[in-house]
Every structure is written in structure tokens, then in C-alpha cells.
Amino acid sequence: MTSNETPKGAGLQVSGVSRRTVLKAIGGIGAASVLGAPFIKSAYAAAPLRISNFGGFFEQAFAEHVYPAFTKATGIEVQSIPQSGSAQFLIQLGQAVQSGQAPMDVCCAGQADVIRGRDRGLWATVEKSRLKNMDNIMPGFVYSDGDAIDGVGAMAWYITLVANPAEFETLPDSWTEMWKPRESAWGIQGGGSSVLLDIVASVYFEGPSVLDTEAGIDKVIAKIAELKPNAKLWWTDEGSMQSAYQNDEIVGGMYFHDVSMIMKNEGTDIASIFPKEGAVLGYNAWCLPKVGTPSDEAIAFLDWSATPECHELIARHVGAAPLIERSKLSLTDEEFAAVSSQGEPIVVASDAKVKHADYISAQMLKMLGQ
């Protein structure tokens, strides 16, 4: 896939406590902030550029460590705005766009929301010729239709196989470990948007294309059903997974690498393993709500967001994986390993999971209820 193609993949949509809430609770950071620049270049001396990001840890980390570097590089002042991570975000944004006003100039959206927002006409497009740094982003992480770009990869996250080292003589290195006989041992993500579908599609079938049809989805869910004896917890909110692991109710399962690393740094005995078949990679993208013509300031931010400097800051201070080749980054081996892997990932099949969302949810619910 080239960077001019619409990427496959989906932002993780979960109910209950979100990963962002878990990070907020662990990091102890919240509230919005407004940034001012000591020197504003005359070309950008108007109102601040309003950028929204998921509330709590993410928004505050960007406000403190990422946006100031953008201001220093361009002279563009930034107003940082916390953004809802709920399913209501697109509905509320759609109402704002329809009224001709949006609460932000740039927002951060999950992959599924980028697709849904595009279908609803929520995103402005920018000609690629105006974005000089897009070639820095690895192929597959720029949303575009020809030369019209409507989403730029912002930051990535991984779901890995986590395990309690005390429960294993040798730590597992494959997703297939969860299918080996071990009754009531694992914490597994349930729900219609579970990335377990993507894991099974890649490990046991020909890849994400199996999710393009209802017949293929049924085969994948039948394989997932084999996990029922081994599952202690089917989680849809990350908080329950964290609690179950820390209370020794499970030996491991599938979980977010960044949260796992925070847990480990705070004293939890946990190993986050990138399986040989690949960890699951999801990512968020910067989008411009479609209200009038995109401003020069907003376009300048999209362009700067594709620089190594931006992705290095995100890796170091936000704990998210970069979407730029390792060779272009100044991250140390330790810094890179803390957030990412050079192995081939399993990328979430967002197009198929958005298209078949209702069917997948119904079939997963039916399978778990049997």
C-alpha cells in the first residue's frame, strides 16, 4: 500500500472505561491548557490554532511537550482543547460542521472515525502539494483520495500479548498460546470491535480479507469461540483487564503495550510480548473539520506533524509509537523499544469492521452467549 491509498485499519472502539481514561488515571494528569508563544511571527499573529486531542493524559502531554515545539518552529500559537473519546464525538462534530462552526481547527480521530467522518463529509481535504513532509510517514498511514489528503497519521498504539512471568517457565512468543489448553486463564478483548478478529484473521486465515464477507467473519468467530474455555475475562473496557491482571485473576492476555509499560514501571510484574505473528497496530490521525477553507495555520500543523521531531516528542512524552521509519528518528534503542517494534504488525481491518459492524457485533454477542 502506498501513502496515497486509503489505509486499512481501525481505531479501537470500546465501551466503558477507555484506554485514555486508564492512562489518565495512571498518569494522574488532566485538564486542558492554553499555550502562548513568546514570539509570534507576523504571518501568524491572529487567533490561536485550536487543536483537540483525547482528554486527560494525551491532551495534557501534547499541550506540554508537543505543541510548544510546533509554536517554536512556526510561530503559530496553539490552544489545546480536550476532546471526547466517546461514540458521541462524531455526532456532535457533525452537528457543529452542519451549523458552519467547529470547536476546533484540527482534531485527532481513530481510524474508524476517520472513515465514518469521511462518509459523512466531515473532513476538509488538503492538496498533497501543500504538505511537504508527507513522505516521512510510512506507507499506509495517510488517508487520501488521489492528491487530496484528509487524514495524517498522528500516533500509533499496539496491543500485545501480556503475561505474568511467574506463571510461565518460558514466556510465550505466539498468539497461539491463548488457544492451548489452560482453563480460565486469559483476559481477552470481547465486543464487536475486538482486535481479536484481526489476530485470528492473520494467524489462522489468509489475512484481513477474510473479514470482507459475512461467511469469512463467521469462520473467524468460530475460531474465537474455541477460546471460551480458556477465557477468564472477556473485557470491553481496559480498566477491568488491568484490575484482573493486578489481582492475579488471570495469567495474561491481550492488552495495550503503553499501559503495560506504565504498569511495569510502577511495579507490576508484567511482560508485554510482541508475538512472532506481529502485535496489533492501531493509530490515530489528524483531521480538519470541514468548515470553510482550511487555514494556513492548520495546514502548517499537518505538515509539521509529519516531521521526525514531532514523532520523537510523541514517543518520548506521550508514550505512543511513531509512524516514521526508525532510521529517520533520533530515538535511542531503549526509547524506541518502550513504545514500538520493528517487526511487521497486524494492522486492524477498519474498512471491513466499519462496513460489517452490526453483523460482527451481533455474531460476537451470539457466540459469547452460547
C-alpha positions as MATLAB code, in Angstrom:
seq = 'MTSNETPKGAGLQVSGVSRRTVLKAIGGIGAASVLGAPFIKSAYAAAPLRISNFGGFFEQAFAEHVYPAFTKATGIEVQSIPQSGSAQFLIQLGQAVQSGQAPMDVCCAGQADVIRGRDRGLWATVEKSRLKNMDNIMPGFVYSDGDAIDGVGAMAWYITLVANPAEFETLPDSWTEMWKPRESAWGIQGGGSSVLLDIVASVYFEGPSVLDTEAGIDKVIAKIAELKPNAKLWWTDEGSMQSAYQNDEIVGGMYFHDVSMIMKNEGTDIASIFPKEGAVLGYNAWCLPKVGTPSDEAIAFLDWSATPECHELIARHVGAAPLIERSKLSLTDEEFAAVSSQGEPIVVASDAKVKHADYISAQMLKMLGQ';
ca = [
       0.000    0.000    0.000;
       1.233    3.471   -0.830;
       0.653    6.611    1.183;
      -1.807    7.743   -1.492;
      -4.152    4.857   -0.750;
      -6.814    4.774    1.928;
      -5.315    2.732    4.754;
      -6.795   -0.437    6.076;
      -7.119   -0.409    9.833;
      -9.486    0.794   12.532;
      -9.257    2.800   15.693;
     -10.222    0.675   18.653;
     -13.737    1.491   19.793;
     -14.607    0.188   23.258;
     -17.325    0.764   25.790;
     -16.924    1.660   29.445;
     -13.544    2.845   30.641;
     -11.306    3.780   27.741;
      -7.588    3.342   27.320;
      -7.322    7.120   27.522;
      -9.093    7.009   30.905;
      -6.702    4.311   32.111;
      -3.728    6.426   31.063;
      -5.273    9.459   32.741;
      -5.751    7.551   35.978;
      -2.237    6.077   35.908;
      -0.555    9.286   34.848;
      -2.581   11.497   37.153;
      -2.802   14.217   34.507;
      -5.948   16.017   33.364;
      -7.476   19.345   32.376;
      -6.967   21.466   29.316;
      -4.397   24.170   28.811;
      -3.889   27.102   26.512;
      -0.446   27.693   25.089;
       1.008   31.060   24.258;
       4.172   31.688   22.291;
       6.651   34.367   23.383;
       7.309   35.204   19.733;
       4.592   35.136   17.097;
       5.684   35.567   13.514;
       3.746   38.359   11.869;
       2.196   36.000    9.314;
       0.506   34.098   12.123;
      -0.411   36.841   14.574;
      -4.146   36.121   14.501;
      -6.171   33.870   16.856;
      -4.501   30.688   18.180;
      -4.811   27.447   16.247;
      -7.288   25.254   18.120;
      -6.121   21.630   18.307;
      -8.120   18.962   20.123;
      -6.878   15.662   21.454;
      -8.313   12.966   23.669;
      -8.790   14.369   27.162;
      -6.633   13.562   30.151;
      -3.106   12.234   29.660;
      -2.982   12.614   25.876;
      -4.233   16.181   25.684;
      -2.037   17.372   28.525;
       1.073   15.604   27.234;
       0.636   17.195   23.801;
      -0.006   20.590   25.377;
       3.139   20.420   27.497;
       5.600   18.733   25.162;
       4.453   18.671   21.523;
       2.576   21.851   20.661;
       5.263   24.163   22.126;
       7.779   22.703   19.652;
       5.364   23.442   16.816;
       4.967   27.016   18.074;
       8.738   27.404   18.303;
       9.188   26.104   14.746;
       6.418   28.150   13.124;
       5.448   30.970   15.472;
       1.858   29.689   15.463;
       0.213   29.865   18.855;
      -1.835   26.830   19.893;
      -4.919   26.493   22.038;
      -5.118   22.937   23.341;
      -8.634   21.531   23.708;
      -9.672   18.246   25.376;
     -11.746   16.051   23.094;
     -14.269   13.355   23.933;
     -13.263    9.806   23.135;
     -16.850    8.561   23.159;
     -19.017    7.486   20.258;
     -20.819   10.817   20.551;
     -17.797   12.728   19.241;
     -18.635   12.338   15.550;
     -22.315   13.082   16.135;
     -21.518   16.291   17.978;
     -18.875   17.276   15.436;
     -21.306   16.595   12.605;
     -23.855   18.921   14.166;
     -21.196   21.612   14.563;
     -19.981   21.271   10.973;
     -23.557   21.417    9.704;
     -24.056   24.690   11.579;
     -20.917   26.091    9.966;
     -18.875   26.189   13.154;
     -16.468   23.721   14.729;
     -14.975   23.834   18.232;
     -11.509   23.093   16.870;
      -9.405   23.628   13.740;
      -7.618   20.270   13.977;
      -8.794   17.125   15.770;
      -7.398   13.669   16.451;
      -9.567   10.758   15.274;
      -9.336    6.992   15.439;
      -9.201    5.103   12.167;
     -12.837    4.042   12.223;
     -13.891    7.611   12.960;
     -11.794    8.893   10.061;
     -13.690    6.550    7.749;
     -17.091    7.353    9.243;
     -16.309   11.064    9.227;
     -15.295   10.915    5.569;
     -18.568    9.147    4.721;
     -20.453   11.951    6.483;
     -18.493   14.706    4.756;
     -16.900   15.983    7.972;
     -13.285   16.366    6.834;
     -11.703   19.071    4.723;
      -9.085   17.964    2.200;
      -5.663   19.441    1.507;
      -3.737   19.067   -1.719;
      -0.637   16.960   -1.219;
       1.497   19.643   -2.884;
       0.899   21.839    0.183;
       2.220   19.176    2.565;
       5.952   18.812    2.016;
       6.659   16.279    4.777;
       4.143   13.530    3.949;
       6.808   11.247    2.524;
       8.202   10.921    6.053;
       5.115    8.974    7.118;
       5.357    5.247    6.466;
       3.153    3.881    3.650;
      -0.422    3.235    4.674;
      -0.794    5.902    7.339;
      -2.008    8.850    5.268;
      -5.676    8.982    4.282;
      -6.109   10.304    0.782;
      -8.074   10.159   -2.423;
      -5.591   10.844   -5.169;
      -3.753   14.014   -4.213;
      -6.429   15.162   -1.739;
      -5.407   14.310    1.821;
      -7.987   14.228    4.617;
      -6.095   12.465    7.405;
      -2.459   12.359    8.510;
      -1.199    9.614   10.835;
      -0.666   11.109   14.279;
       0.462    8.347   16.626;
       0.195    4.591   16.879;
      -0.582    2.140   19.640;
      -0.030   -1.588   19.992;
      -1.972   -4.399   21.574;
       0.460   -7.123   22.594;
       0.323  -10.470   24.328;
       0.871   -9.791   28.025;
       1.884  -12.460   30.502;
       2.859  -12.853   34.145;
       6.475  -14.106   34.049;
       5.885  -16.040   37.282;
       3.280  -18.210   35.538;
       5.495  -19.416   32.684;
       8.759  -21.356   32.568;
       9.387  -19.716   29.204;
       7.435  -16.685   28.103;
       5.212  -17.373   25.062;
       6.097  -15.813   21.718;
       2.912  -16.523   19.747;
      -0.761  -15.572   19.836;
      -1.496  -19.284   19.541;
      -0.558  -19.644   23.217;
      -4.048  -18.489   24.160;
      -5.574  -21.472   22.299;
      -3.503  -24.055   24.203;
      -5.447  -25.846   26.961;
      -5.407  -23.612   30.052;
      -8.790  -23.225   31.644;
      -9.962  -19.785   32.803;
      -6.510  -18.260   32.358;
      -6.730  -15.316   29.980;
      -8.144  -11.814   29.683;
      -9.416  -11.459   26.107;
     -10.965   -8.468   24.420;
     -14.592   -9.051   23.511;
     -17.128   -6.920   21.659;
     -17.749   -6.271   18.006;
     -14.666   -4.119   17.507;
     -12.268   -6.506   19.244;
      -8.877   -6.719   17.584;
      -9.030  -10.433   18.300;
     -10.797  -10.683   14.942;
      -7.714   -9.187   13.279;
      -5.393  -11.514   15.189;
      -7.352  -14.603   14.152;
      -7.639  -13.377   10.555;
      -3.850  -13.036   10.316;
      -2.767  -16.045   12.377;
      -5.292  -18.679   11.285;
      -6.564  -17.417    7.920;
      -5.255  -15.621    4.834;
      -5.276  -12.195    6.445;
      -7.710   -9.287    6.817;
      -9.521  -10.106    3.555;
     -11.355  -12.912    5.359;
     -13.313  -10.202    7.183;
     -14.662   -8.763    3.934;
     -17.590  -11.207    3.836;
     -20.094  -12.474    6.378;
     -19.058  -16.052    5.606;
     -15.439  -15.176    6.401;
     -16.470  -13.376    9.583;
     -18.355  -16.489   10.694;
     -15.193  -18.585   10.238;
     -13.148  -16.149   12.300;
     -15.722  -16.020   15.093;
     -15.894  -19.827   15.142;
     -12.140  -19.865   15.809;
     -12.582  -17.259   18.540;
     -15.243  -19.496   20.126;
     -12.534  -22.089   20.759;
     -11.104  -19.684   23.357;
     -14.165  -19.769   25.592;
     -12.856  -22.464   27.993;
      -9.549  -20.604   28.338;
     -11.045  -17.162   28.928;
     -11.494  -15.925   32.470;
     -12.457  -12.430   31.321;
     -13.911  -11.041   28.088;
     -13.140   -7.359   28.503;
     -14.578   -4.386   26.677;
     -13.064   -1.765   28.949;
      -9.380   -1.739   29.698;
      -9.841   -0.974   33.376;
     -11.343   -4.411   34.045;
      -8.415   -6.089   32.288;
      -5.898   -4.130   34.339;
      -7.697   -4.963   37.585;
      -7.997   -8.667   36.754;
      -4.293   -8.880   35.961;
      -3.141   -6.985   39.033;
      -5.444   -9.099   41.249;
      -3.887  -12.319   39.874;
      -7.190  -13.458   38.404;
      -5.563  -14.141   35.021;
      -2.106  -15.143   33.797;
      -2.173  -12.651   30.938;
      -4.000  -11.920   27.729;
      -4.185   -9.150   25.162;
      -3.591   -5.589   26.316;
      -2.178   -2.202   25.393;
       1.608   -2.076   25.288;
       1.859    1.521   26.520;
      -0.370    0.945   29.549;
       1.504   -2.301   30.275;
       4.797   -0.406   30.299;
       3.402    2.141   32.743;
       2.153   -0.694   34.958;
       5.582   -2.337   34.797;
       7.368    0.907   35.646;
       5.095    1.285   38.657;
       5.950   -2.167   39.997;
       3.570   -4.670   38.355;
       5.294   -7.874   37.230;
       4.141   -7.960   33.618;
       5.770   -8.827   30.293;
       4.496   -7.182   27.117;
       5.350   -9.513   24.240;
       5.368   -8.699   20.528;
       4.348  -12.122   19.139;
       6.158  -13.568   16.155;
       2.993  -13.133   14.053;
       3.007   -9.428   14.914;
       1.407   -7.252   17.568;
      -1.795   -5.435   16.640;
      -1.211   -1.873   15.486;
      -3.841    0.830   15.536;
      -3.362    4.538   15.100;
      -4.990    7.935   15.202;
      -4.961   10.620   12.529;
      -5.095   14.399   12.421;
      -8.146   15.689   10.537;
      -9.510   19.137    9.734;
     -13.255   19.623   10.366;
     -14.851   20.827    7.150;
     -15.817   24.404    7.965;
     -14.803   26.761    5.190;
     -11.360   26.659    3.611;
      -8.606   25.115    5.781;
      -6.425   27.824    7.272;
      -2.729   28.150    6.503;
      -2.066   27.544   10.202;
      -3.954   24.246   10.225;
      -2.155   23.087    7.082;
       1.156   24.100    8.657;
       0.365   21.875   11.647;
      -0.497   18.877    9.445;
       2.818   19.333    7.648;
       4.832   19.714   10.857;
       3.078   16.682   12.387;
       4.813   14.538    9.749;
       8.327   15.523   10.864;
      10.695   13.276   12.813;
      10.825   15.933   15.554;
       7.093   15.625   16.169;
       7.096   11.831   16.290;
      10.150   11.771   18.552;
       8.396   14.062   21.018;
       5.290   11.888   20.937;
       7.309    8.740   21.593;
       9.223   10.304   24.475;
       6.449   12.198   26.200;
       3.152   10.646   25.110;
       4.290    7.021   25.071;
       2.838    6.356   21.615;
       4.575    4.684   18.700;
       5.948    6.771   15.812;
       4.673    6.425   12.254;
       8.032    7.343   10.723;
      10.768    4.872    9.810;
      13.144    4.062   12.669;
      16.161    5.169   10.599;
      14.819    8.741   10.370;
      14.408    9.115   14.142;
      16.907   10.063   16.818;
      15.259    7.805   19.410;
      17.603    5.575   21.369;
      17.071    1.822   21.226;
      15.555    1.979   24.703;
      13.197    4.827   23.771;
      12.053    3.057   20.622;
      11.553   -0.316   22.317;
       9.449    1.308   25.027;
       6.745    2.231   22.509;
       7.226    0.211   19.338;
       8.734   -2.709   17.455;
      10.421   -3.103   14.080;
       8.525   -6.317   13.451;
       5.691   -6.465   10.918;
       2.456   -5.569   12.708;
      -1.095   -6.815   12.328;
      -2.990   -3.736   11.151;
      -6.652   -3.525   12.108;
      -9.038   -4.059    9.170;
     -11.023   -0.872    9.668;
     -12.876   -0.804    6.347;
     -14.321   -4.278    6.842;
     -15.083   -3.732   10.521;
     -16.893   -0.466    9.841;
     -18.831   -1.959    6.915;
     -19.866   -5.073    8.866;
     -20.028   -3.506   12.339;
     -23.600   -4.540   13.125;
     -23.142   -8.092   11.870;
     -19.878   -8.609   13.755;
     -21.343   -7.238   16.996;
     -24.405   -9.470   16.710;
     -22.367  -12.606   15.904;
     -19.836  -11.980   18.672;
     -22.644  -11.459   21.182;
     -24.368  -14.630   19.994;
     -21.133  -16.626   20.229;
     -20.355  -15.470   23.771;
     -23.923  -16.149   24.875;
     -23.948  -19.748   23.678;
];
